[in-house]
Amino acid sequence: MKYMLTVYFMHLLLLGFDFVELLGLIAAILTTAAFLPQVYKTWKTKSTDSLSLSMLLIFVSGVLSWLVYGFLIDSFPIILANFVTAISGILLLYFKIRYKN
């Protein structure tokens, strides 16, 4: 992942500033970061009562679809955001099953 970020930023520097790609990267970071507190809270409290299993399944399916799409169109911001968010969603699914009352 660190290598991918380095290559991406070198690409921006060598080939010129691409505002659209930078905007996509900022959006990816913000939307992914917004999801992480829920994962942390669920891990700490071990409570998944407020999480819907069907919502999580649909969400993870959508994120994985976005991830594949990102690879197909070779969009680093889409790949990065959805890779991290997929891991977070899969963790929440795991917690939902593990901490089931």
C-alpha positions as CSV (number, residue, x, y, z in Angstrom):
1,M,0.0,0.0,0.0
2,K,2.8,2.4,0.9
3,Y,4.4,1.6,-2.5
4,M,1.2,2.4,-4.3
5,L,0.9,5.8,-2.6
6,T,4.5,6.6,-3.4
7,V,4.0,5.7,-7.1
8,Y,0.7,7.7,-7.2
9,F,2.2,10.8,-5.8
10,M,5.3,10.5,-8.0
11,H,2.9,10.2,-11.0
12,L,1.2,13.5,-9.9
13,L,4.6,15.2,-9.5
14,L,6.1,14.0,-12.8
15,L,3.2,14.3,-15.1
16,G,1.7,17.4,-13.6
17,F,-0.9,18.3,-11.1
18,D,-4.2,16.7,-11.8
19,F,-6.9,18.5,-9.8
20,V,-9.5,15.8,-10.6
21,E,-7.4,13.0,-9.3
22,L,-6.4,15.0,-6.2
23,L,-10.1,15.8,-5.5
24,G,-10.9,12.1,-5.9
25,L,-8.1,11.2,-3.5
26,I,-9.3,13.7,-0.9
27,A,-12.9,12.4,-1.3
28,A,-11.6,8.8,-0.9
29,I,-9.7,9.7,2.3
30,L,-12.6,11.6,3.9
31,T,-15.3,9.0,3.1
32,T,-13.1,6.1,4.3
33,A,-12.0,7.9,7.4
34,A,-15.6,8.6,8.3
35,F,-16.3,4.9,8.5
36,L,-13.3,4.0,10.8
37,P,-14.8,5.3,14.0
38,Q,-17.7,2.8,13.7
39,V,-15.2,0.0,13.4
40,Y,-13.2,1.2,16.4
41,K,-16.3,1.7,18.5
42,T,-17.7,-1.7,17.7
43,W,-14.3,-3.3,18.4
44,K,-14.0,-1.5,21.8
45,T,-17.6,-2.0,23.0
46,K,-18.1,-5.4,21.4
47,S,-21.6,-4.4,20.8
48,T,-23.2,-4.8,17.3
49,D,-26.9,-4.4,18.3
50,S,-27.2,-1.2,16.3
51,L,-25.7,-2.7,13.2
52,S,-28.0,-4.4,10.7
53,L,-26.6,-7.6,9.2
54,S,-28.5,-7.1,5.9
55,M,-27.1,-3.6,5.6
56,L,-23.6,-4.7,6.2
57,L,-23.9,-7.5,3.6
58,I,-25.3,-5.1,1.0
59,F,-22.7,-2.4,1.9
60,V,-19.7,-4.8,1.7
61,S,-21.0,-6.2,-1.7
62,G,-21.3,-2.6,-3.0
63,V,-17.8,-1.7,-1.8
64,L,-16.3,-4.8,-3.3
65,S,-18.0,-3.9,-6.6
66,W,-16.6,-0.4,-6.4
67,L,-13.2,-1.9,-5.8
68,V,-13.4,-4.1,-8.9
69,Y,-14.6,-1.1,-10.8
70,G,-11.6,0.9,-9.6
71,F,-9.2,-1.7,-10.9
72,L,-11.1,-1.9,-14.2
73,I,-10.8,1.8,-14.8
74,D,-7.4,2.1,-13.1
75,S,-8.4,4.7,-10.6
76,F,-6.2,4.9,-7.6
77,P,-8.5,7.0,-5.4
78,I,-11.4,4.5,-6.0
79,I,-9.1,1.5,-5.4
80,L,-7.6,3.0,-2.2
81,A,-10.9,4.1,-0.6
82,N,-12.8,0.9,-1.4
83,F,-9.9,-1.4,-0.4
84,V,-9.7,0.2,3.1
85,T,-13.5,0.4,3.4
86,A,-13.9,-3.2,2.3
87,I,-11.6,-4.3,5.1
88,S,-13.6,-2.1,7.6
89,G,-16.9,-3.6,6.4
90,I,-15.6,-7.1,6.5
91,L,-14.3,-6.4,10.1
92,L,-17.8,-5.2,11.1
93,L,-19.3,-8.3,9.6
94,Y,-16.9,-10.4,11.6
95,F,-17.7,-8.5,14.7
96,K,-21.5,-8.8,14.0
97,I,-21.1,-12.6,13.9
98,R,-18.6,-12.9,16.7
99,Y,-20.3,-10.7,19.2
100,K,-23.8,-12.0,18.5
101,N,-25.8,-12.1,21.7
